[in-house]
Amino acid sequence: MAARKDLIGELPAPGDAVLAPLNAAIEKCDVYRRVAGHSLFSGYSGVVLHAPSLVLPLLYRADRADLGPDAAADWLIRMLETRVADGVFIVVIWGLSVDREVTIANEMKLVPFDRLSDSYMKRRIKERAEFTKRQGWDQAAWISHDLYDLPGAAIVRSVPKFPYIGSPAEPFGRLTKLNAEAQAPVYFLQACGAGQPLVSGSWFEYEDKDLDFNEHENYLALSMPEIVPQIQSHVTVDPDAVARDAAAFGALPLDWQDDLLRSMERFTLSQCRRKIVDQALDLAIAFEIATRGSGQKAAVRSAQLIGGPLSRRQENRRTIAELFNIRNKGAHGGSLKASEQRNHEAVLHEAKAAYRAALACSLALGARPNWDALELEPRSSK
């Protein structure tokens, strides 16, 4: 209480006559002196604590009708005494929507964007979406880093005991890890959920909004495929199916998960390409990684993995083999005739559907397939 009285008295209009005494009072405060010069993490940045940078936030809070000087001083003291705080890591997604919350990975939930709690960053995204519409770009979910509609969904992860005041290496190290761990769910949602490229943007915020005094400098850390896509609309996914597939994927051996993620990434990249031959190249690589085979071997293994009656397996084998023929023409210097454009597009469309079917069957198996046995064994007639 004594510290609070020392920090704030009556508050006339801010000027040197007010700022200088407040600055001096903060510098004399024991809770400040213990952390002076240390880094406070807020707004995706490490704020170096020194008295002049704290004076104006203190005054602004004191000027709020619902707070006043005493509450503002209490806030400053509580903030300076905090060393760790519970936070939330959020990854908003363009290209996919969901109508209710569902768990997709350890500590990660997929939620509708409009059900995120109100925050500075959510408001900024909504303002940018409104700006995009005013520019006449109201027909696409994502156009560029500064032209987009509202995201359709978000991944939310609670982060307990996040470093608040201390070495800047700690919070930035944690954020680097959080961002890396969010990549796998996004790749998974692209291939198994939406079936199209997704763009994501992440940020970190504290559960206690009072601790984010530097939130105005927060920003969206964007992540997208190597070839930047244009996303026309959000694909609505079945939350029960996403939860089932996510649980199946998480139960796979880690080395098989890694292979499938690399395959999923190539699948997504194929849809970002503009030319047919480039689409075929990446999609063929996706099959090669997922089946550990190329050409006819990839075609047979994929057809057997998907299963079904003989006629269906033969059709899937033909489609995937034709995909590799298109890939080979382009990779070996051949040209694709314009007259065959429509047929090539149809092959790519069917091959993409076959890839997603093979991926779903891989998840259902629960382990890496025994390819030698799979190539020869009879499959279900379903």
N, C-alpha and C positions, 0 to 999 in steps of 0.2 A: 504494500500500500504506500509506503514511504517513497519507493522508487516511482510509483505512478504520480504522486503529487509533485515530485521533482521534475517530471518530464513535461507536464502540461498544466497550465493554469488557465487564465482567460485567453481567448483566441480572437484577437483583432484580425483585420485583413492581413494576409501574409506579405511580409516585406522584410527587409534586413532587420528591422527592429524586433521581429518575431522569429525569423529564421536563425539569426545568430545565437540568441539565448537558448533556443531549442537544440540547436546543434551542440552547444556547449553542455547542455544538460544531458543529452544522449551520451556524449563522450565521457561524462563522469559516472554514468550508470554502470554498476558492477556487471549486470547481465550482458551489457553491450561490450564492456572491456574484455570479457572472457572470450568473445568470438570476433572481435574487431580484426579485419583483414582476412577472415576466413571466407569460404565460398558457401553461399546459400543457393540451392538449386530450385529455380522457379522459372516457368516460361521457356522451357527447353534450353536454359542457359544457367551458367554459374555466376551468380551476382556476388561481387566482392562487397562484403559488409564494411561500410564506413559511414559515419554519422550523416554527412550531407545527403547521401542517397536515401536516408530513412526519414528525413524531416518532412518532405512533402507527402509521402504516403501516410505519415502520422497525422498531418494536418487535414488531409482529405477525409480520413476516417472520422476525425474529431468533428468535422463539419457536417457529417451525416446526421439527419434528424433522429434516426433510430439508435444512434450510438452516443455521440457526445465525447468530451475530452477524457473522462475517466475510462470509458470503455475503450477508447483508442489507445490510451497508455497501457491498459491491460493487454490489449492485442499485441502491441509491440513487445512487451515483456514476455508474453507467452511464445511468440514467434522466435525470439532470440534464445529462449530456453529449450526449444525443440531441437532434437538431434536426428530423429527418424520419424517418419509419418507414413500412414497408410495411403496408398495412391491407387490410381486406375490407369491402365494402359489401354488405349482405344485405337482400333484399326477400322476406319470407315471404308466401305466397299462400293464401287460403282460397277454395275453389270449384273448384280444378283440381289434379289429381295427375298425376304422371309416374313411370314405373318405372325410368328411368335418366337419366343426365346427357346434355344436348344443348345445343349452342350456338344461341342465338336472336338474338344481336346482337353487335356489336363489343365484345369483352371481357366479354360477359354469357353466363352459362350457366344453364340451367334444370335444377335437380336435385331429387330427392325430399327432402322435409323431413327424414326420418329419417337421411339421409346427410350432413347438415350436421355439421361437427366440433363436438364438445362445447364449449359456451361458457355464460357467465353468462346471456345473453339466451335462448338455446335452453332452458335449464333453467327460466327464469321462465315461458316460454310453456307448457312441459309441465306445470308446477305449476298454472297457471291453467286449462288444459284438464282436469286432474284435479279441480280445484275445481268446474268447471262440471258435470262428471259427478256429483259428490257432491250437487249441487243438483237433480239429476234432469233436467237439460237434456242428454240424451245422444242426441237424435234429429236434431240439426242441426249443420252444420259451423261456421256463424257465426250468432250471435243479436244480439250487441251488442259494444261495445268491451271489456267485461269478462266476457262469457259466450261461449265458443267452444271448439270441439274443436281438435285439432292441425291445423296447416296441411297441405295436401297436397303443396306444392312450394315452392321458393324460387329466386329469381334471385340468383346470386352473381357479384360483380364484384371482381376484384383492383384495388387502388388503390396503386400504387407511390409512394413518397416523399411520403406525406401529412404536412402540417405538424404537428409535435409541440409544440415550444416556440417561442414567438414571438408575433406579433400575432394576437389572436383572430379578426380579420377573415379571415385566410387559411383556417383549417380550416372555418369556418362558410360561407365563400364556396364552397369545394370541395363541401361537403355539399349546399348549395342546388342546385348544378349536378348532382350525382349524383342527387338526388331528382327533378329535372326530367327528366333523361335516362332515368330508370326508368319514367316515365309511359307513354311510347309502347309499350314492350314489354307493359305490363299491358293497355292498350287493345287491342293486337293479340291478346293471349291471350284476352281476353274474347270478341271477335268471331270470330276465326279458329280458336281452340283450343277453349275450353270452351263457347262459345255461350251463356253466362250471365254475370250480374254476378260480379265478383270483389272481394274485399277484400284489401288488402295492408298490410303493416307493415314498416318499414325500420329498420335500425340500422347503426352503423359500429363495427368493432372492429379491433384491431391483430393482425397475425399473431403477433407476440411478445406472449403474454398477460401477461408481466411488466410491460409498459409501460402496461397498462390498470389502474393502481392505483385509479382512481376508477370502476371498472365497476359498482359497486353503485348508482350514480346514473344508469346508462344506462336508456333507455326506448324503447318501440316507437312510432315515428312513423307513425300510421295514415293510410291513404289509401283512400277509397271513393267510389262514385258519389254525386252530389248528393242523390239519394233513397236513403237507407240501405237496402240489401237485407237480407233474411234468406235465407241460403244453406243449403239442406237437405242437400246432399251435394257431394262433390268429383266433377267430371267427369274421368275418366281419358282423357288424350290420347295419341295415337300420337306418340312422340318423332321418328320419321322424318318424319311429315307436318308436325309443328311446325317442324322444322329446314328442310324444303323451303320451306314457306310463309314462314318468317321470312327466308330468303335471298332469296326472290322479292320480298318487301316491301322489304327493304333495298336492292334494286337499282332500285327505282322512282325516277323523278325526285322531288326533295324536295318540290316544290309539290303533286304528286299524293299523296305520302305524307301531307302535312299535311291535304289534303282528306279522304282516306280515314280518317285518325285522328279527325277531327271527326265524320265519319259513324259510325264505330265507337262513339264516345262516345254519340251519340244512340241507336244500336241498343241499347246496354247500358242506357241510362236508360229506354228503353221497357219493359224487363223489370222495372225496379224500381217502376214505377207500379202502382197498385192498380186504378184504373178503366179500363175498356176504351177510352173516348174518349181518355184521357191516353196510354195505350199506343199507340193509333193515331196520335196527334199526333206523338210522338217517332219512331216507326218511319217515318212518312211523311217526316219531315225527314231521317232517315238516307238514305232513297232519293233525296230531292231533292239532297242534297249529293253523293252518290256518282254520280248520273247527270246532274247539272246540268239537271234537268227536273222538272216537276211533273205530277200527274194522269196523263193518258193518255200524255204524252211519257215520264214516268218509267217507266210500265208497259211501253211498247213497247221502250224502250232496255234495260230490265232483262231482258225476255223474250228480246230479240235477243242480249244479252250472254251469258246462260246458254246459249242455243242449244238444239239438239236438234230432233226432228221437229216439224212444224207444229203437231200437236195439243198437244205439250208447251209450245211457245211461246205458243199461244193460252190455255192454262190458266194459265200464269204471268202473262200480261198481264191476264187476267180477275181473278186474285187480287189483284194489286197495284192495279188500278183500283178494286176493291171496297174495299181498304184506304183509298184516298184518298176514297172516298165516305163511309166511316165518319168519317174525319178531318174532312171538310167539314161533315157534320151537326153534329158537336160544336163546330167552330170558328165556325160561323155561327148558333149558338144553338138548333139543333134538338136533339131528345131522341132517345135510343136506346131503342127499345121493349124492355121486359123479355122479351117473347116471342121476340125475335130474339137474345137473349144467346148461346145456344149457337152460332148461325150466325156471330155476330161473333167469338166465341172461335176458331172453326175458321178463319176468314179470317186472324186474327192469327197463328195457329199456322203456317198455310201461307205467309203473307207473311214471317215470320221465317226459315223454311227457304229461301224464294226469295232473301231478302237475303244469307244466308250463301253460297248458290250463286253469286250475282252477284259477291260479294266474292272468292270463290275464282277466278272467271274473270277478274276484274280483275287479280289477282296473276299469273295465267298469261300474260296479254297482255304484261306487262313494260313497259307505257307507258299513258298516258292514252288511252282509246279515242277514235277519230275518230267522234263520235256521228252526224254527218250521214251518213257512209257506212254505219255500223253499222245505222242504222234501215232501210236499203234492201237491204243485201246478203243473199244467201242464207246460211243457217247450217248447221252440221253436222247430219247426220241421226242422230247417235249418241244 
